[in-house]
Amino acid sequence: MTELPKTFDPAEIESRWYAHWEANGLFAPERPGADPWTLVNPPPNVTGSLHIGHALDNTLQDILVRHARLQGKDARWVVGMDHAGIATQMVVERQLNERQDKRTNYTREQFVDLVWKWKAESGGAITGQLRRLGCSMDWANERFTMDPGFSKAVLKVFVDLYNQGLLYRDKRLVNWDPGLGTAISDLEVETREVKGGFWHFRYPLADGSGFIQVATTRPETMLADMAVAVNPEDERYQTLIGRQVRLPITGRLIPIVADEHADPALGSGAVKITPGHDFNDFEVGKRAGIEARDMLNMLDAKAAVCQTADGLIPAELIGLDRFEARAAVVARLKDEGFLVPHIDKDGNEHDVEPRTIQTPFGDRSGVVIEPWLTDQWYVDAATLAKPAIEAVRSGATKIVPKTWEKTYFNWMENIQPWCVSRQLWWGHRIPVWYGPGPAVGATYNLDAPKHFVAETEEEALRAAREYYGVDELTVVEDARRAYHHTITYQTSIPIWRDPDVLDTWFSSALWPFATMGWPDADSPTLHGRYPNDVLISGFDILFFWDARMMMQGIHFMGEQGKRPLPESVPFKTLYLHGLVRAADGAKMSKSKGNTVDPLGLIDKYGADALRFFMAAMESQGRDIKMSEPRIEGYRNFATKLWNAARFCQSNGIGASAHLEPPAATLAVNRWIVAETVKTVQELDIALAALRFDDAANTLYQFVWSRFCDWYLELIKPVLQGEGVEGADETRAVAGWALDQILVMLHPFMPFITEELWSKMGPRDHELIVAKWPMADARALDPEAAQEIDWLIRLVSEIRTARTELNVPPSARLPLHVAEASEGTRARLARQQAALGRLARVDQADGAAPAGGSLQIVVDEATFVLPLGDIVDLEAERARLAKAIAAAEKERDGLAGRLANPSFVERAKPEAVEKARADHAEKAAEAERLGAALARLG
């Protein structure tokens, strides 16, 4: 046994123990023959740093993996990082900009080399931060979504999906970020409220017979309008359906079409349709028979006006930024008499109706996102989604909380094609090579290139030679270089690779099996590790990551239907946690200045306190409100455990040599054994149900109240020789109970528990690889439980009464008992020493003397404590009566306010809730003081 310091110092303990665990391979101990248990960590971005959401997510994961390890399972927590295409490229480009340099000064290969250099030197800072949190990850097998093995899996998936007809090239609208020059996913779009406007225009009918009025928040897009839509049920426009309008400015003739997208109750009921620049309009255009290849595009990659295919945009508008074009278009429409003025409530005319517009921004670039029509690679998500839907319906994968199933089904059943290409240099290069399309006369067609999909360039060139029937091919940098060749049947044929990379989510969707060695079928890691046991994820990436892992995992690990769902799903359970919000419930954001740095909290309170807070507050289906006082409270909890261990050491209590409880005869020892086993049982149930809050609160109540506050106090007379035998038994039981606490608490607070485990006596193993306690119902002891619960109630009642009547803490009172059963008298005899120490009473014989006394009823017995001269009874009666009157006055005033419908209906909900809480508090206070007055007799 090594004496513990007086002061609990988390920082010193945490750094020392984490280094020891990792250096000794204790995060993935060799356990041949043990049941495998696997959890994969959502790979953080290589550019990332630990934020409070990471702290929650990883704490919950670590609790489960440490628990599984303690259960003797071959538990492995797969760790790695995501290459984070856009974020990483931005970081490196920003560094270049700081040196007055830019990406385009380098070749693609040179720039990618710069990114790899940055990763080696600065990337992955978050891995050190995860270590600070105590995450017991398998660092020895850390993965990266761009490492060679993982890249091999990514290429195979792309090629296989293409060959199976599930991946294809198509022209569709995407979220285009003009600042970054790439398509982005919905997750990377941030919607903000922007003060904008609603402009109303007249579009003249082509035959000159009148106008149809439309309204828009984006006037510039009218340059690429291809239709006007009206609702087929709208009687105002029945005779116009099928007719044409002549667009102002461009003069383009466009049809009036019937489509339910047009809402008769909104504005004029007529909607301008720009299928190349609006997601809703794109669908309307398709329903109207406009092919995507024929939809007009009026913007370039930087969101500047470019000429449409029909050449009708006036030259003076070409090259204008979209917002400059907006002002120019409005001015011209006004000059030509097509702008309909807005009349405000005071009758004044304005060019525009002010509106607050929900506007999409790129979360990284900060520029307005443009729906843009472009050629991209897509995955047939609808087909892949079907078995993923069935996996959840059949129970092969269970979603917790179950309430998320409805959302999952709704999204998956209405899933759209998944755009997987990005216009970046950093990432998995799309494994597609292009060559000239079918010959037109004697010249190959470069406008409709032929593509060759293959995992390697060698395979692509082999396919190209076979297609063209020639041996000589020239690999060029890109399509533009191809135009510098004389493309005829007699010359070398140019081949160029697709310049795009794959969406980061495409590669991370393979995480549960590509990290296990797939596509190497003989990988020893893969066997027994797939399906993973559980995945813990924020609900906000349910569709962007979790669902895509379901689709890809089932498709490839199921070998396209050859393996049943339970064997092909990527994880058996998907646990979705909420968000960590600010103390007032607001969403955290840098712009609001209400974010919290978890590393700062660890510096201040220790990792164990932060982890326990996260677990205790994680209630299924609810967000967490940040509360630094609660974290401080859990630091105090750790300190209380530390001091309890020091008390044990000072009283000769050390490490237990056995997993099973020692034999016990004293009621207090039999009681703590039973309480420990009950706690194990409750903990097992809570963890099996992924009720982290129930698990943490069960431990907190047992450790703080049952073990520290009561058991250690109750055994002091035994340990200190106050006339009670059984000291050796008590030391053995106390040491065993403390060991069980350390093991149960370890997944939640790993650092302090490992330190205490090591200092309580010699061990043949660290706590991290100890054995989980047994929930043996035979250890339950109803008789002992009843006796100690009775003792606790009696002591608590006496302490409360003494406090209420201002009895000095040092005063010892005689204790008389009346109407007690033989059982109660026997308990009094056995617990005389504990009662004397904890309640400051001395048991007295006979009836209590006449006069003022304090009376308590516990079960059938009345306990009387004469107060004598210790308390001025008349003064105490007067004080209590005055306090009762004040409490009753406040109680009744609050009751009157709550009975007033005007207050309840009109006041803020939080004010009403506070009034109810205050009323309940004052009612309880009046009742408590009344009971105290009654005790004076």
C-alpha positions, 0 to 999 in steps of 0.5 A: 500500500502506498500512502495517498497524498492529501491533495487530489491532483488530476493533471499529474495523474492523467498524464502519467497514467495515459502514457503508461496505458498506451506504452504498455499496449493496454488499449488492445490487450492480447486476449486469444479466444475472448469474444471480440467487441468492436467500436469504430470512432467517427474519424475526426477531420485531420484539421480538427481540434477537440470541441465539446461535441467531440468530448461528449461523443468520445466519452460515451464511446470510451465508457462502452469500450472500457466496460467491454474490456473489463468484461473480458472481451477482446475489445478494440476501439478503432481510431483514425482520421479523415482527410477532410478534403475541403477543410484541409485544402483550405488550411494549406491554401490559407498558409500559401496566401499568407506567404503571398503564394497560391495553389495555382503556382504549383502542379497538382502533384506539387500541391498534394505533396505540400498537403502531405507535408502539412499533415506530417508536421501539423495535422492530427492535433486532435489525437493528442487532445483525445488522449487528454480526454482519456480515450482508450483507442487502439493507437497502434493500428491508427488509420487514415482515410488516405492511407494505401490500404484505405485508398485501395478499398475506396477505388474498388468500391467506386469501380464495383459500383460503376460496373454494377450500374450503381454509379454514373455520370449525370448533369444535375443541380448541385450546391455550388460554392463559388468561393471554393469552386466545388460542389459541396454536400448539404451538411456543408451548407449553413442557412442564415437569415438575410435581409433581402427583397421580393421583386415583382415583374410583368412577363409579356405574352408573346402575342402581345395580348397582355402580361403574366406577373411573377415574383422572385428573390433572385431577379438575375436568374430571369436571364436563364428562365425557361418557363412560367408555371401556374397551378393546373387548378388555378382558374385565372390561368386556365386559358394561358397554359400552353401559350408563350411569353417573351422574356424581357431583356433576352427576348427568349420565348418560353412556355406557360406550363401547368405544375402543382409547384405553383401555389395559387395563394402565394403572390400572383400564383405564377412562378418563373422557372429557372431549371438550371439555377433552382432545385425546385425549378429543376424538377418542374423543368424535368416534369415539363419535358426539359432534359438536363442537357438542354437546361440553360446555365447563366453562371460560371464557376465563380458565379459571374454571368456567362452566355447561355447556350442560346446566346441571348444574354446581352453582352453588357451583362456578361462577366458581371458578378451575380449580385452586380447582375441583380442590380443591373437586371432590376434597373433595366426591367424598371426602365423598360416598364416591366417592374411592378412597384411594391405598395407599402402599408402607407401607400408609398411605392418601392421597387422591392418588397423587403423580405427576410430570406433564408439564404444558403452559405458555404460553412467554410467559404462564407459565400452564398451557395449557388444551385448550379447545373454541372456534370458530376458523378452520382451514386444510385442511393435509392437502390442502396438504401433499400437493404439499409431500410430493411436492416432497421425494420428487421432489427438487424441494426437497432437505432437508439433512441428508437424515436429516430427510426421515423426520421431515418425511414422518411429520409431513406425512402425519399433519398436522392442521387448522391453526388460524390465528386468534388472539384478539389486537388486533395482527396481520392482522385476519381478513377476515371480516364477519358478519351475522345468520343466516337468519331465524327467523320475522320475526327474524334469527338472531344465534346462527348468523351468516352470514359474508362473506369478502372482502379489503375491507370494501367487497366484504364489504358488497356481498356482504351487501347482495346476500344480504339484499336490502337497501341499508341496512346498519349496521357495528357494532363487534362482535357484542354491538352487534348485539343492541342493534338491533331485528333485523327485515326492516324495519330496518337490518341490523348487520354486524360484523367478526371480532375475531380476527387471523391466526396469525403463522405464517400470514403468515410462510408467504408470506415467500419470495414475498410479499417478492418483490412477489406478488400483483403478477404484473408485479413485476420482483422476483418474476421470477428470484427464485422459487424461492429457492436455499436456506433455512437454518433451525433444525430446531425450526421445520421444521413451524411455518415451513418446511413451511408455506412449502412448502404455501403456496408450491407452492399459490399460486406453482404456480397450483394445479397449472399450474406444475410443482413445480421452479418452484413450490417456495419453495426448492430446498434446505432446510438444517436446522442444530442447536442451540447448546448450553452447553459441557456439552451442556445446552440453554441456557435463562435459568432455568438461567443458561447462555445466552450473549450473542453481542454480548458475545462480539463485543465480546471477540473480534470478529465474525469470530472468532465467525462462524468458530467457528459455521462450524467447529463446524456439522456436519450433523445435530449440535448445537454445544457452546459453547466460548469458548476455541475462539472465542478460538482463532479470534481468534488465527487472525485475528491470525496472518493479520494478522501474516502480511499485515504480514510481506508488507508489510515484504517488499515483497509487495502486492496482485496484479493478476491472478486467475490465478497468476503464472508460477513456477519455484521449487519453493516457489512452484509448491507454494503455487500448487498448494496454493491451487488444491487449497484452492479445489477442496476449498472449492468441494466443501464449500460445494456440499454445505453442509459448513460445518465442512469448508469452515472447517477446510480454510481454517484448515489452509491459512492457518495451516499451509501459508501462514503456518507454512511458505510464509512461512518457506520464502521468507524466504531468497529475500526476504532475499537469502540466496543464492537467486534469484527474489525478484521471482517470490516477491513476485508469487506470495506477493501472489497467494496472499494475495489468494486467501486473502482472497477465500476467507476473506471469506464466513467472516471478512468484516471482517479480510479486507476491511481487509487487501484494502484495505491491501495495495495499490491496488484498483479494487473492494472485496473484497465484490464481488471474483471467486471464485478459479478451481479450475484443475487445470492449476496442480497441480504434483506434482513441486513438491508432492513436494519441498516435502512432503519438505522439510517432513517433514525439517524437522519430524523434525529439530525434533521430535528436537531438542526431545525430546533437549533440544538448545538452540534456538540450537545449529546442528548439522552434517547428514550424509546417507547412502544418499541418491538423486541426487534427494534430494541435488539437493533438498538442494542446492536447499533448503540455505538453507531447511533452514539457517534452519528446522532450524538445520543446516549441510549437511556432506560425508562420513560422520558422525563416530563417537559419539553422534548424532541419526539421522532416516530420511526416505524412502530417506535417513538423516540424521545430526546429530552432537551432540558436546558439545552434549548430555550423552548419558549424562544424556539416555539416563537421562532418556529411559529414566526417562520411558519407564518412567513412560509405560509404567507409566501405559499398562499401568495404564490398559490393565489398567483397560480390560480389567476388565469391571467398570470398563467396564460400571459406570463412567460413559461419560465416565470410560471414554472418558477412560481410553481417551484417556489410554491412547492418549496414554501409549502414543504418548508411550512410543513417541515417547520410545523413538524418541528414545532410539534416535536417540542411537545 
